[in-house]
């Protein structure tokens, strides 16, 4: 593959694995248990822990630094 600027990219040894919806949902559930916001690429999938992401984005828009 070649980028607009002439740089050539190679996929190298990548397997190009595609995860099925069931696997993606299982991963999403496990990550959501940590409290971190997570969403999948599944059409109509819901974001878990979206309140934390909303709060973070609001803080960013207000120019506030969020510390953990």
C-alpha positions, 0 to 999 in steps of 0.5 A: 500500500502506498500513502499520498506522500509516496511512503510504502506500507507493508502489512508485514506478518500481520494475520488480519484476524477479524473477531466475531461479534460474540468475542467482541461483546465478551471483551467489552464486558470484561473491560467494562468490569474495570470501570473504563469506558469501552465500546465495540465496532458492532453496529448498534453496540452500546458504550459501557461506562459512558458516564466517565467518558462524558465527564472526561470530555466535558472536563476537556472542553472546559480546559480542565486537566483530569487527574486520576 
